[in-house]
Amino acid sequence: MCWRQVWTLSGDCVKTLHGHQDAVTCLQFDDTRIISGSIDCTLRFWDLHSPCNVKVIDWKASEGHTGVVR
């Protein structure tokens, strides 16, 4: 399993995100959430105030994409 970390601009690790099984290809974020897309065919929705991802979508099975979401 791959994990990703959230860092402050001063270099402090504030959170470790567990979930994706492969490289992350796209990322969108604001002050409260992160949405990440990966080669593992999932989109993951993260709440920065929660220890776990909030929702997972298999983009290949659910949405019909045939290639990586970027």
mmCIF file as Biopython writes it, N, C-alpha, C and O atoms, coordinates in Angstrom:
data_model
#
loop_
_atom_site.group_PDB
_atom_site.id
_atom_site.type_symbol
_atom_site.label_atom_id
_atom_site.label_alt_id
_atom_site.label_comp_id
_atom_site.label_asym_id
_atom_site.label_entity_id
_atom_site.label_seq_id
_atom_site.pdbx_PDB_ins_code
_atom_site.Cartn_x
_atom_site.Cartn_y
_atom_site.Cartn_z
_atom_site.occupancy
_atom_site.B_iso_or_equiv
_atom_site.auth_seq_id
_atom_site.auth_asym_id
_atom_site.pdbx_PDB_model_num
ATOM 1   N N  . MET A ? 1  ? 0.842   -1.183 0.000   1.0 0.0 1  A 1 
ATOM 2   C CA . MET A ? 1  ? 0.000   0.000  0.000   1.0 0.0 1  A 1 
ATOM 3   C C  . MET A ? 1  ? 0.885   1.244  0.000   1.0 0.0 1  A 1 
ATOM 4   O O  . MET A ? 1  ? 1.879   1.318  0.722   1.0 0.0 1  A 1 
ATOM 5   N N  . CYS A ? 2  ? 0.510   2.195  -0.806  1.0 0.0 2  A 1 
ATOM 6   C CA . CYS A ? 2  ? 1.224   3.470  -0.836  1.0 0.0 2  A 1 
ATOM 7   C C  . CYS A ? 2  ? 0.570   4.431  0.144   1.0 0.0 2  A 1 
ATOM 8   O O  . CYS A ? 2  ? -0.631  4.341  0.398   1.0 0.0 2  A 1 
ATOM 9   N N  . TRP A ? 3  ? 1.334   5.329  0.683   1.0 0.0 3  A 1 
ATOM 10  C CA . TRP A ? 3  ? 0.789   6.353  1.570   1.0 0.0 3  A 1 
ATOM 11  C C  . TRP A ? 3  ? 1.353   7.692  1.151   1.0 0.0 3  A 1 
ATOM 12  O O  . TRP A ? 3  ? 2.438   7.781  0.576   1.0 0.0 3  A 1 
ATOM 13  N N  . ARG A ? 4  ? 0.611   8.704  1.443   1.0 0.0 4  A 1 
ATOM 14  C CA . ARG A ? 4  ? 1.000   10.066 1.095   1.0 0.0 4  A 1 
ATOM 15  C C  . ARG A ? 4  ? 0.965   10.901 2.367   1.0 0.0 4  A 1 
ATOM 16  O O  . ARG A ? 4  ? 0.214   10.608 3.296   1.0 0.0 4  A 1 
ATOM 17  N N  . GLN A ? 5  ? 1.772   11.926 2.396   1.0 0.0 5  A 1 
ATOM 18  C CA . GLN A ? 5  ? 1.799   12.783 3.566   1.0 0.0 5  A 1 
ATOM 19  C C  . GLN A ? 5  ? 1.408   14.206 3.186   1.0 0.0 5  A 1 
ATOM 20  O O  . GLN A ? 5  ? 1.662   14.660 2.070   1.0 0.0 5  A 1 
ATOM 21  N N  . VAL A ? 6  ? 0.788   14.898 4.135   1.0 0.0 6  A 1 
ATOM 22  C CA . VAL A ? 6  ? 0.409   16.303 3.986   1.0 0.0 6  A 1 
ATOM 23  C C  . VAL A ? 6  ? 1.406   17.111 4.808   1.0 0.0 6  A 1 
ATOM 24  O O  . VAL A ? 6  ? 1.608   16.848 5.994   1.0 0.0 6  A 1 
ATOM 25  N N  . TRP A ? 7  ? 2.025   18.093 4.167   1.0 0.0 7  A 1 
ATOM 26  C CA . TRP A ? 7  ? 3.076   18.898 4.807   1.0 0.0 7  A 1 
ATOM 27  C C  . TRP A ? 7  ? 2.660   20.357 4.864   1.0 0.0 7  A 1 
ATOM 28  O O  . TRP A ? 7  ? 1.923   20.834 4.000   1.0 0.0 7  A 1 
ATOM 29  N N  . THR A ? 8  ? 3.128   21.059 5.873   1.0 0.0 8  A 1 
ATOM 30  C CA . THR A ? 8  ? 2.972   22.513 5.924   1.0 0.0 8  A 1 
ATOM 31  C C  . THR A ? 8  ? 4.077   23.137 5.088   1.0 0.0 8  A 1 
ATOM 32  O O  . THR A ? 8  ? 5.037   22.459 4.721   1.0 0.0 8  A 1 
ATOM 33  N N  . LEU A ? 9  ? 3.954   24.401 4.790   1.0 0.0 9  A 1 
ATOM 34  C CA . LEU A ? 9  ? 5.000   25.094 4.038   1.0 0.0 9  A 1 
ATOM 35  C C  . LEU A ? 9  ? 6.301   25.191 4.831   1.0 0.0 9  A 1 
ATOM 36  O O  . LEU A ? 9  ? 7.370   25.368 4.248   1.0 0.0 9  A 1 
ATOM 37  N N  . SER A ? 10 ? 6.218   25.079 6.143   1.0 0.0 10 A 1 
ATOM 38  C CA . SER A ? 10 ? 7.431   25.130 6.968   1.0 0.0 10 A 1 
ATOM 39  C C  . SER A ? 10 ? 8.113   23.762 7.098   1.0 0.0 10 A 1 
ATOM 40  O O  . SER A ? 10 ? 9.150   23.647 7.753   1.0 0.0 10 A 1 
ATOM 41  N N  . GLY A ? 11 ? 7.532   22.725 6.475   1.0 0.0 11 A 1 
ATOM 42  C CA . GLY A ? 11 ? 8.177   21.419 6.453   1.0 0.0 11 A 1 
ATOM 43  C C  . GLY A ? 11 ? 7.727   20.430 7.513   1.0 0.0 11 A 1 
ATOM 44  O O  . GLY A ? 11 ? 8.393   19.419 7.730   1.0 0.0 11 A 1 
ATOM 45  N N  . ASP A ? 12 ? 6.609   20.699 8.179   1.0 0.0 12 A 1 
ATOM 46  C CA . ASP A ? 12 ? 6.093   19.782 9.191   1.0 0.0 12 A 1 
ATOM 47  C C  . ASP A ? 12 ? 5.062   18.841 8.566   1.0 0.0 12 A 1 
ATOM 48  O O  . ASP A ? 12 ? 4.180   19.283 7.830   1.0 0.0 12 A 1 
ATOM 49  N N  . CYS A ? 13 ? 5.175   17.548 8.860   1.0 0.0 13 A 1 
ATOM 50  C CA . CYS A ? 13 ? 4.188   16.573 8.404   1.0 0.0 13 A 1 
ATOM 51  C C  . CYS A ? 13 ? 2.990   16.646 9.351   1.0 0.0 13 A 1 
ATOM 52  O O  . CYS A ? 13 ? 3.135   16.439 10.556  1.0 0.0 13 A 1 
ATOM 53  N N  . VAL A ? 14 ? 1.818   16.938 8.812   1.0 0.0 14 A 1 
ATOM 54  C CA . VAL A ? 14 ? 0.630   17.092 9.655   1.0 0.0 14 A 1 
ATOM 55  C C  . VAL A ? 14 ? -0.340  15.916 9.539   1.0 0.0 14 A 1 
ATOM 56  O O  . VAL A ? 14 ? -1.218  15.758 10.387  1.0 0.0 14 A 1 
ATOM 57  N N  . LYS A ? 15 ? -0.191  15.088 8.497   1.0 0.0 15 A 1 
ATOM 58  C CA . LYS A ? 15 ? -1.125  13.984 8.312   1.0 0.0 15 A 1 
ATOM 59  C C  . LYS A ? 15 ? -0.550  12.997 7.314   1.0 0.0 15 A 1 
ATOM 60  O O  . LYS A ? 15 ? 0.114   13.389 6.355   1.0 0.0 15 A 1 
ATOM 61  N N  . THR A ? 16 ? -0.803  11.726 7.536   1.0 0.0 16 A 1 
ATOM 62  C CA . THR A ? 16 ? -0.446  10.681 6.590   1.0 0.0 16 A 1 
ATOM 63  C C  . THR A ? 16 ? -1.734  10.084 6.041   1.0 0.0 16 A 1 
ATOM 64  O O  . THR A ? 16 ? -2.609  9.674  6.803   1.0 0.0 16 A 1 
ATOM 65  N N  . LEU A ? 17 ? -1.849  10.037 4.716   1.0 0.0 17 A 1 
ATOM 66  C CA . LEU A ? 17 ? -3.038  9.513  4.055   1.0 0.0 17 A 1 
ATOM 67  C C  . LEU A ? 17 ? -2.749  8.106  3.564   1.0 0.0 17 A 1 
ATOM 68  O O  . LEU A ? 17 ? -1.831  7.901  2.770   1.0 0.0 17 A 1 
ATOM 69  N N  . HIS A ? 18 ? -3.527  7.135  4.028   1.0 0.0 18 A 1 
ATOM 70  C CA . HIS A ? 18 ? -3.372  5.740  3.623   1.0 0.0 18 A 1 
ATOM 71  C C  . HIS A ? 18 ? -4.513  5.373  2.689   1.0 0.0 18 A 1 
ATOM 72  O O  . HIS A ? 18 ? -5.664  5.724  2.950   1.0 0.0 18 A 1 
ATOM 73  N N  . GLY A ? 19 ? -4.213  4.682  1.617   1.0 0.0 19 A 1 
ATOM 74  C CA . GLY A ? 19 ? -5.312  4.267  0.753   1.0 0.0 19 A 1 
ATOM 75  C C  . GLY A ? 19 ? -4.918  3.857  -0.642  1.0 0.0 19 A 1 
ATOM 76  O O  . GLY A ? 19 ? -5.145  2.710  -1.027  1.0 0.0 19 A 1 
ATOM 77  N N  . HIS A ? 20 ? -4.333  4.757  -1.417  1.0 0.0 20 A 1 
ATOM 78  C CA . HIS A ? 20 ? -4.031  4.413  -2.805  1.0 0.0 20 A 1 
ATOM 79  C C  . HIS A ? 20 ? -3.030  3.270  -2.880  1.0 0.0 20 A 1 
ATOM 80  O O  . HIS A ? 20 ? -2.110  3.169  -2.067  1.0 0.0 20 A 1 
ATOM 81  N N  . GLN A ? 21 ? -3.231  2.413  -3.875  1.0 0.0 21 A 1 
ATOM 82  C CA . GLN A ? 21 ? -2.354  1.266  -4.100  1.0 0.0 21 A 1 
ATOM 83  C C  . GLN A ? 21 ? -1.281  1.551  -5.153  1.0 0.0 21 A 1 
ATOM 84  O O  . GLN A ? 21 ? -0.431  0.701  -5.417  1.0 0.0 21 A 1 
ATOM 85  N N  . ASP A ? 22 ? -1.318  2.750  -5.757  1.0 0.0 22 A 1 
ATOM 86  C CA . ASP A ? 22 ? -0.365  3.094  -6.808  1.0 0.0 22 A 1 
ATOM 87  C C  . ASP A ? 22 ? -0.201  4.621  -6.839  1.0 0.0 22 A 1 
ATOM 88  O O  . ASP A ? 22 ? -0.735  5.330  -5.987  1.0 0.0 22 A 1 
ATOM 89  N N  . ALA A ? 23 ? 0.527   5.100  -7.810  1.0 0.0 23 A 1 
ATOM 90  C CA . ALA A ? 23 ? 0.865   6.527  -7.900  1.0 0.0 23 A 1 
ATOM 91  C C  . ALA A ? 23 ? -0.368  7.408  -8.040  1.0 0.0 23 A 1 
ATOM 92  O O  . ALA A ? 23 ? -1.335  7.040  -8.708  1.0 0.0 23 A 1 
ATOM 93  N N  . VAL A ? 24 ? -0.326  8.566  -7.409  1.0 0.0 24 A 1 
ATOM 94  C CA . VAL A ? 24 ? -1.373  9.581  -7.529  1.0 0.0 24 A 1 
ATOM 95  C C  . VAL A ? 24 ? -1.093  10.407 -8.779  1.0 0.0 24 A 1 
ATOM 96  O O  . VAL A ? 24 ? 0.029   10.868 -8.985  1.0 0.0 24 A 1 
ATOM 97  N N  . THR A ? 25 ? -2.126  10.593 -9.619  1.0 0.0 25 A 1 
ATOM 98  C CA . THR A ? 25 ? -1.951  11.315 -10.885 1.0 0.0 25 A 1 
ATOM 99  C C  . THR A ? 25 ? -2.613  12.687 -10.898 1.0 0.0 25 A 1 
ATOM 100 O O  . THR A ? 25 ? -2.301  13.512 -11.756 1.0 0.0 25 A 1 
ATOM 101 N N  . CYS A ? 26 ? -3.528  12.944 -9.954  1.0 0.0 26 A 1 
ATOM 102 C CA . CYS A ? 26 ? -4.155  14.258 -9.881  1.0 0.0 26 A 1 
ATOM 103 C C  . CYS A ? 26 ? -4.579  14.546 -8.447  1.0 0.0 26 A 1 
ATOM 104 O O  . CYS A ? 26 ? -4.824  13.639 -7.651  1.0 0.0 26 A 1 
ATOM 105 N N  . LEU A ? 27 ? -4.656  15.837 -8.147  1.0 0.0 27 A 1 
ATOM 106 C CA . LEU A ? 27 ? -4.926  16.258 -6.780  1.0 0.0 27 A 1 
ATOM 107 C C  . LEU A ? 27 ? -5.635  17.601 -6.805  1.0 0.0 27 A 1 
ATOM 108 O O  . LEU A ? 27 ? -5.261  18.495 -7.563  1.0 0.0 27 A 1 
ATOM 109 N N  . GLN A ? 28 ? -6.656  17.738 -5.979  1.0 0.0 28 A 1 
ATOM 110 C CA . GLN A ? 28 ? -7.346  19.011 -5.788  1.0 0.0 28 A 1 
ATOM 111 C C  . GLN A ? 28 ? -7.574  19.150 -4.293  1.0 0.0 28 A 1 
ATOM 112 O O  . GLN A ? 28 ? -7.904  18.171 -3.624  1.0 0.0 28 A 1 
ATOM 113 N N  . PHE A ? 29 ? -7.402  20.356 -3.758  1.0 0.0 29 A 1 
ATOM 114 C CA . PHE A ? 29 ? -7.546  20.521 -2.313  1.0 0.0 29 A 1 
ATOM 115 C C  . PHE A ? 29 ? -7.994  21.919 -1.956  1.0 0.0 29 A 1 
ATOM 116 O O  . PHE A ? 29 ? -7.877  22.855 -2.747  1.0 0.0 29 A 1 
ATOM 117 N N  . ASP A ? 30 ? -8.515  22.040 -0.730  1.0 0.0 30 A 1 
ATOM 118 C CA . ASP A ? 30 ? -8.803  23.340 -0.122  1.0 0.0 30 A 1 
ATOM 119 C C  . ASP A ? 30 ? -8.464  23.214 1.365   1.0 0.0 30 A 1 
ATOM 120 O O  . ASP A ? 30 ? -7.710  22.317 1.741   1.0 0.0 30 A 1 
ATOM 121 N N  . ASP A ? 31 ? -8.988  24.070 2.199   1.0 0.0 31 A 1 
ATOM 122 C CA . ASP A ? 31 ? -8.630  24.066 3.624   1.0 0.0 31 A 1 
ATOM 123 C C  . ASP A ? 31 ? -9.158  22.870 4.399   1.0 0.0 31 A 1 
ATOM 124 O O  . ASP A ? 31 ? -8.664  22.586 5.490   1.0 0.0 31 A 1 
ATOM 125 N N  . THR A ? 32 ? -10.146 22.162 3.868   1.0 0.0 32 A 1 
ATOM 126 C CA . THR A ? 32 ? -10.771 21.078 4.627   1.0 0.0 32 A 1 
ATOM 127 C C  . THR A ? 32 ? -10.728 19.722 3.963   1.0 0.0 32 A 1 
ATOM 128 O O  . THR A ? 32 ? -10.954 18.715 4.633   1.0 0.0 32 A 1 
ATOM 129 N N  . ARG A ? 33 ? -10.447 19.652 2.678   1.0 0.0 33 A 1 
ATOM 130 C CA . ARG A ? 33 ? -10.508 18.353 1.994   1.0 0.0 33 A 1 
ATOM 131 C C  . ARG A ? 33 ? -9.479  18.253 0.873   1.0 0.0 33 A 1 
ATOM 132 O O  . ARG A ? 33 ? -8.966  19.247 0.359   1.0 0.0 33 A 1 
ATOM 133 N N  . ILE A ? 34 ? -9.208  16.999 0.524   1.0 0.0 34 A 1 
ATOM 134 C CA . ILE A ? 34 ? -8.333  16.667 -0.604  1.0 0.0 34 A 1 
ATOM 135 C C  . ILE A ? 34 ? -9.065  15.622 -1.433  1.0 0.0 34 A 1 
ATOM 136 O O  . ILE A ? 34 ? -9.670  14.699 -0.887  1.0 0.0 34 A 1 
ATOM 137 N N  . ILE A ? 35 ? -9.010  15.769 -2.749  1.0 0.0 35 A 1 
ATOM 138 C CA . ILE A ? 35 ? -9.513  14.753 -3.663  1.0 0.0 35 A 1 
ATOM 139 C C  . ILE A ? 35 ? -8.329  14.309 -4.498  1.0 0.0 35 A 1 
ATOM 140 O O  . ILE A ? 35 ? -7.650  15.131 -5.115  1.0 0.0 35 A 1 
ATOM 141 N N  . SER A ? 36 ? -8.082  12.997 -4.518  1.0 0.0 36 A 1 
ATOM 142 C CA . SER A ? 36 ? -6.924  12.479 -5.259  1.0 0.0 36 A 1 
ATOM 143 C C  . SER A ? 36 ? -7.365  11.371 -6.206  1.0 0.0 36 A 1 
ATOM 144 O O  . SER A ? 36 ? -8.253  10.578 -5.894  1.0 0.0 36 A 1 
ATOM 145 N N  . GLY A ? 37 ? -6.721  11.335 -7.374  1.0 0.0 37 A 1 
ATOM 146 C CA . GLY A ? 37 ? -6.952  10.292 -8.362  1.0 0.0 37 A 1 
ATOM 147 C C  . GLY A ? 37 ? -5.661  9.523  -8.574  1.0 0.0 37 A 1 
ATOM 148 O O  . GLY A ? 37 ? -4.574  10.098 -8.529  1.0 0.0 37 A 1 
ATOM 149 N N  . SER A ? 38 ? -5.780  8.217  -8.805  1.0 0.0 38 A 1 
ATOM 150 C CA . SER A ? 38 ? -4.600  7.370  -8.869  1.0 0.0 38 A 1 
ATOM 151 C C  . SER A ? 38 ? -4.654  6.378  -10.021 1.0 0.0 38 A 1 
ATOM 152 O O  . SER A ? 38 ? -5.716  6.093  -10.575 1.0 0.0 38 A 1 
ATOM 153 N N  . ILE A ? 39 ? -3.489  5.863  -10.364 1.0 0.0 39 A 1 
ATOM 154 C CA . ILE A ? 39 ? -3.376  4.787  -11.354 1.0 0.0 39 A 1 
ATOM 155 C C  . ILE A ? 39 ? -4.072  3.523  -10.863 1.0 0.0 39 A 1 
ATOM 156 O O  . ILE A ? 39 ? -4.365  2.636  -11.664 1.0 0.0 39 A 1 
ATOM 157 N N  . ASP A ? 40 ? -4.342  3.422  -9.563  1.0 0.0 40 A 1 
ATOM 158 C CA . ASP A ? 40 ? -5.031  2.237  -9.025  1.0 0.0 40 A 1 
ATOM 159 C C  . ASP A ? 40 ? -6.536  2.248  -9.325  1.0 0.0 40 A 1 
ATOM 160 O O  . ASP A ? 40 ? -7.278  1.437  -8.771  1.0 0.0 40 A 1 
ATOM 161 N N  . CYS A ? 41 ? -6.989  3.151  -10.189 1.0 0.0 41 A 1 
ATOM 162 C CA . CYS A ? 41 ? -8.383  3.253  -10.653 1.0 0.0 41 A 1 
ATOM 163 C C  . CYS A ? 41 ? -9.335  3.780  -9.591  1.0 0.0 41 A 1 
ATOM 164 O O  . CYS A ? 41 ? -10.532 3.496  -9.646  1.0 0.0 41 A 1 
ATOM 165 N N  . THR A ? 42 ? -8.832  4.542  -8.625  1.0 0.0 42 A 1 
ATOM 166 C CA . THR A ? 42 ? -9.729  5.109  -7.621  1.0 0.0 42 A 1 
ATOM 167 C C  . THR A ? 42 ? -9.563  6.617  -7.513  1.0 0.0 42 A 1 
ATOM 168 O O  . THR A ? 42 ? -8.486  7.169  -7.734  1.0 0.0 42 A 1 
ATOM 169 N N  . LEU A ? 43 ? -10.668 7.257  -7.164  1.0 0.0 43 A 1 
ATOM 170 C CA . LEU A ? 43 ? -10.675 8.631  -6.699  1.0 0.0 43 A 1 
ATOM 171 C C  . LEU A ? 43 ? -10.952 8.549  -5.210  1.0 0.0 43 A 1 
ATOM 172 O O  . LEU A ? 43 ? -11.872 7.844  -4.795  1.0 0.0 43 A 1 
ATOM 173 N N  . ARG A ? 44 ? -10.182 9.252  -4.402  1.0 0.0 44 A 1 
ATOM 174 C CA . ARG A ? 44 ? -10.375 9.225  -2.946  1.0 0.0 44 A 1 
ATOM 175 C C  . ARG A ? 44 ? -10.633 10.634 -2.453  1.0 0.0 44 A 1 
ATOM 176 O O  . ARG A ? 44 ? -9.964  11.588 -2.849  1.0 0.0 44 A 1 
ATOM 177 N N  . PHE A ? 45 ? -11.617 10.738 -1.581  1.0 0.0 45 A 1 
ATOM 178 C CA . PHE A ? 45 ? -12.026 12.004 -0.987  1.0 0.0 45 A 1 
ATOM 179 C C  . PHE A ? 45 ? -11.587 11.982 0.468   1.0 0.0 45 A 1 
ATOM 180 O O  . PHE A ? 45 ? -12.002 11.100 1.219   1.0 0.0 45 A 1 
ATOM 181 N N  . TRP A ? 46 ? -10.761 12.926 0.879   1.0 0.0 46 A 1 
ATOM 182 C CA . TRP A ? 46 ? -10.178 12.972 2.219   1.0 0.0 46 A 1 
ATOM 183 C C  . TRP A ? 46 ? -10.675 14.196 2.972   1.0 0.0 46 A 1 
ATOM 184 O O  . TRP A ? 46 ? -10.733 15.290 2.412   1.0 0.0 46 A 1 
ATOM 185 N N  . ASP A ? 47 ? -11.029 14.018 4.226   1.0 0.0 47 A 1 
ATOM 186 C CA . ASP A ? 47 ? -11.344 15.122 5.124   1.0 0.0 47 A 1 
ATOM 187 C C  . ASP A ? 47 ? -10.093 15.353 5.959   1.0 0.0 47 A 1 
ATOM 188 O O  . ASP A ? 47 ? -9.644  14.440 6.652   1.0 0.0 47 A 1 
ATOM 189 N N  . LEU A ? 48 ? -9.523  16.545 5.910   1.0 0.0 48 A 1 
ATOM 190 C CA . LEU A ? 48 ? -8.278  16.817 6.630   1.0 0.0 48 A 1 
ATOM 191 C C  . LEU A ? 48 ? -8.433  16.758 8.143   1.0 0.0 48 A 1 
ATOM 192 O O  . LEU A ? 48 ? -7.436  16.711 8.864   1.0 0.0 48 A 1 
ATOM 193 N N  . HIS A ? 49 ? -9.661  16.760 8.630   1.0 0.0 49 A 1 
ATOM 194 C CA . HIS A ? 49 ? -9.894  16.697 10.074  1.0 0.0 49 A 1 
ATOM 195 C C  . HIS A ? 49 ? -10.266 15.287 10.532  1.0 0.0 49 A 1 
ATOM 196 O O  . HIS A ? 49 ? -10.592 15.081 11.701  1.0 0.0 49 A 1 
ATOM 197 N N  . SER A ? 50 ? -10.220 14.321 9.620   1.0 0.0 50 A 1 
ATOM 198 C CA . SER A ? 50 ? -10.560 12.933 9.920   1.0 0.0 50 A 1 
ATOM 199 C C  . SER A ? 50 ? -9.357  12.052 9.610   1.0 0.0 50 A 1 
ATOM 200 O O  . SER A ? 50 ? -8.585  12.384 8.711   1.0 0.0 50 A 1 
ATOM 201 N N  . PRO A ? 51 ? -9.170  10.944 10.318  1.0 0.0 51 A 1 
ATOM 202 C CA . PRO A ? 51 ? -8.024  10.077 10.062  1.0 0.0 51 A 1 
ATOM 203 C C  . PRO A ? 51 ? -8.166  9.204  8.813   1.0 0.0 51 A 1 
ATOM 204 O O  . PRO A ? 51 ? -7.183  8.610  8.372   1.0 0.0 51 A 1 
ATOM 205 N N  . CYS A ? 52 ? -9.347  9.116  8.244   1.0 0.0 52 A 1 
ATOM 206 C CA . CYS A ? 52 ? -9.579  8.202  7.116   1.0 0.0 52 A 1 
ATOM 207 C C  . CYS A ? 52 ? -10.116 8.957  5.909   1.0 0.0 52 A 1 
ATOM 208 O O  . CYS A ? 52 ? -10.576 10.095 6.010   1.0 0.0 52 A 1 
ATOM 209 N N  . ASN A ? 53 ? -10.042 8.276  4.748   1.0 0.0 53 A 1 
ATOM 210 C CA . ASN A ? 53 ? -10.680 8.879  3.585   1.0 0.0 53 A 1 
ATOM 211 C C  . ASN A ? 53 ? -12.193 8.748  3.750   1.0 0.0 53 A 1 
ATOM 212 O O  . ASN A ? 53 ? -12.683 7.794  4.355   1.0 0.0 53 A 1 
ATOM 213 N N  . VAL A ? 54 ? -12.917 9.709  3.211   1.0 0.0 54 A 1 
ATOM 214 C CA . VAL A ? 54 ? -14.361 9.791  3.387   1.0 0.0 54 A 1 
ATOM 215 C C  . VAL A ? 54 ? -15.098 8.942  2.367   1.0 0.0 54 A 1 
ATOM 216 O O  . VAL A ? 54 ? -16.107 8.315  2.690   1.0 0.0 54 A 1 
ATOM 217 N N  . LYS A ? 55 ? -14.599 8.916  1.130   1.0 0.0 55 A 1 
ATOM 218 C CA . LYS A ? 55 ? -15.290 8.207  0.069   1.0 0.0 55 A 1 
ATOM 219 C C  . LYS A ? 55 ? -14.272 7.723  -0.952  1.0 0.0 55 A 1 
ATOM 220 O O  . LYS A ? 55 ? -13.250 8.370  -1.180  1.0 0.0 55 A 1 
ATOM 221 N N  . VAL A ? 56 ? -14.560 6.581  -1.564  1.0 0.0 56 A 1 
ATOM 222 C CA . VAL A ? 56 ? -13.718 6.026  -2.624  1.0 0.0 56 A 1 
ATOM 223 C C  . VAL A ? 56 ? -14.609 5.699  -3.815  1.0 0.0 56 A 1 
ATOM 224 O O  . VAL A ? 56 ? -15.651 5.063  -3.662  1.0 0.0 56 A 1 
ATOM 225 N N  . ILE A ? 57 ? -14.200 6.130  -4.990  1.0 0.0 57 A 1 
ATOM 226 C CA . ILE A ? 57 ? -14.911 5.797  -6.228  1.0 0.0 57 A 1 
ATOM 227 C C  . ILE A ? 57 ? -13.947 5.045  -7.136  1.0 0.0 57 A 1 
ATOM 228 O O  . ILE A ? 57 ? -12.846 5.524  -7.406  1.0 0.0 57 A 1 
ATOM 229 N N  . ASP A ? 58 ? -14.351 3.879  -7.605  1.0 0.0 58 A 1 
ATOM 230 C CA . ASP A ? 58 ? -13.591 3.150  -8.622  1.0 0.0 58 A 1 
ATOM 231 C C  . ASP A ? 58 ? -13.977 3.766  -9.958  1.0 0.0 58 A 1 
ATOM 232 O O  . ASP A ? 58 ? -15.046 3.477  -10.496 1.0 0.0 58 A 1 
ATOM 233 N N  . TRP A ? 59 ? -13.103 4.616  -10.493 1.0 0.0 59 A 1 
ATOM 234 C CA . TRP A ? 59 ? -13.464 5.376  -11.686 1.0 0.0 59 A 1 
ATOM 235 C C  . TRP A ? 59 ? -13.598 4.514  -12.924 1.0 0.0 59 A 1 
ATOM 236 O O  . TRP A ? 59 ? -14.309 4.893  -13.854 1.0 0.0 59 A 1 
ATOM 237 N N  . LYS A ? 60 ? -12.959 3.401  -12.968 1.0 0.0 60 A 1 
ATOM 238 C CA . LYS A ? 60 ? -13.059 2.548  -14.146 1.0 0.0 60 A 1 
ATOM 239 C C  . LYS A ? 60 ? -14.385 1.788  -14.154 1.0 0.0 60 A 1 
ATOM 240 O O  . LYS A ? 60 ? -15.048 1.710  -15.189 1.0 0.0 60 A 1 
ATOM 241 N N  . ALA A ? 61 ? -14.776 1.228  -13.010 1.0 0.0 61 A 1 
ATOM 242 C CA . ALA A ? 61 ? -16.012 0.468  -12.923 1.0 0.0 61 A 1 
ATOM 243 C C  . ALA A ? 61 ? -17.242 1.369  -12.801 1.0 0.0 61 A 1 
ATOM 244 O O  . ALA A ? 61 ? -18.258 1.119  -13.450 1.0 0.0 61 A 1 
ATOM 245 N N  . SER A ? 62 ? -17.157 2.404  -11.983 1.0 0.0 62 A 1 
ATOM 246 C CA . SER A ? 62 ? -18.326 3.235  -11.692 1.0 0.0 62 A 1 
ATOM 247 C C  . SER A ? 62 ? -18.590 4.298  -12.752 1.0 0.0 62 A 1 
ATOM 248 O O  . SER A ? 62 ? -19.738 4.559  -13.113 1.0 0.0 62 A 1 
ATOM 249 N N  . GLU A ? 63 ? -17.539 4.894  -13.233 1.0 0.0 63 A 1 
ATOM 250 C CA . GLU A ? 63 ? -17.701 6.044  -14.117 1.0 0.0 63 A 1 
ATOM 251 C C  . GLU A ? 63 ? -17.443 5.725  -15.581 1.0 0.0 63 A 1 
ATOM 252 O O  . GLU A ? 63 ? -17.781 6.526  -16.452 1.0 0.0 63 A 1 
ATOM 253 N N  . GLY A ? 64 ? -16.857 4.578  -15.867 1.0 0.0 64 A 1 
ATOM 254 C CA . GLY A ? 64 ? -16.651 4.193  -17.257 1.0 0.0 64 A 1 
ATOM 255 C C  . GLY A ? 64 ? -15.404 4.736  -17.909 1.0 0.0 64 A 1 
ATOM 256 O O  . GLY A ? 64 ? -15.235 4.575  -19.118 1.0 0.0 64 A 1 
ATOM 257 N N  . HIS A ? 65 ? -14.511 5.380  -17.152 1.0 0.0 65 A 1 
ATOM 258 C CA . HIS A ? 65 ? -13.256 5.860  -17.742 1.0 0.0 65 A 1 
ATOM 259 C C  . HIS A ? 65 ? -12.422 4.671  -18.214 1.0 0.0 65 A 1 
ATOM 260 O O  . HIS A ? 65 ? -12.428 3.616  -17.581 1.0 0.0 65 A 1 
ATOM 261 N N  . THR A ? 66 ? -11.719 4.840  -19.305 1.0 0.0 66 A 1 
ATOM 262 C CA . THR A ? 66 ? -10.864 3.780  -19.805 1.0 0.0 66 A 1 
ATOM 263 C C  . THR A ? 66 ? -9.383  4.077  -19.597 1.0 0.0 66 A 1 
ATOM 264 O O  . THR A ? 66 ? -8.535  3.230  -19.877 1.0 0.0 66 A 1 
ATOM 265 N N  . GLY A ? 67 ? -9.072  5.265  -19.112 1.0 0.0 67 A 1 
ATOM 266 C CA . GLY A ? 67 ? -7.694  5.657  -18.841 1.0 0.0 67 A 1 
ATOM 267 C C  . GLY A ? 67 ? -7.622  6.411  -17.540 1.0 0.0 67 A 1 
ATOM 268 O O  . GLY A ? 67 ? -8.644  6.716  -16.925 1.0 0.0 67 A 1 
ATOM 269 N N  . VAL A ? 68 ? -6.422  6.708  -17.127 1.0 0.0 68 A 1 
ATOM 270 C CA . VAL A ? 68 ? -6.170  7.372  -15.853 1.0 0.0 68 A 1 
ATOM 271 C C  . VAL A ? 68 ? -6.822  8.748  -15.826 1.0 0.0 68 A 1 
ATOM 272 O O  . VAL A ? 68 ? -6.746  9.501  -16.797 1.0 0.0 68 A 1 
ATOM 273 N N  . VAL A ? 69 ? -7.471  9.072  -14.695 1.0 0.0 69 A 1 
ATOM 274 C CA . VAL A ? 69 ? -8.040  10.401 -14.489 1.0 0.0 69 A 1 
ATOM 275 C C  . VAL A ? 69 ? -6.906  11.341 -14.106 1.0 0.0 69 A 1 
ATOM 276 O O  . VAL A ? 69 ? -6.182  11.083 -13.144 1.0 0.0 69 A 1 
ATOM 277 N N  . ARG A ? 70 ? -6.747  12.424 -14.847 1.0 0.0 70 A 1 
ATOM 278 C CA . ARG A ? 70 ? -5.678  13.388 -14.561 1.0 0.0 70 A 1 
ATOM 279 C C  . ARG A ? 70 ? -6.297  14.720 -14.268 1.0 0.0 70 A 1 
ATOM 280 O O  . ARG A ? 70 ? -5.583  15.687 -13.999 1.0 0.0 70 A 1 
#
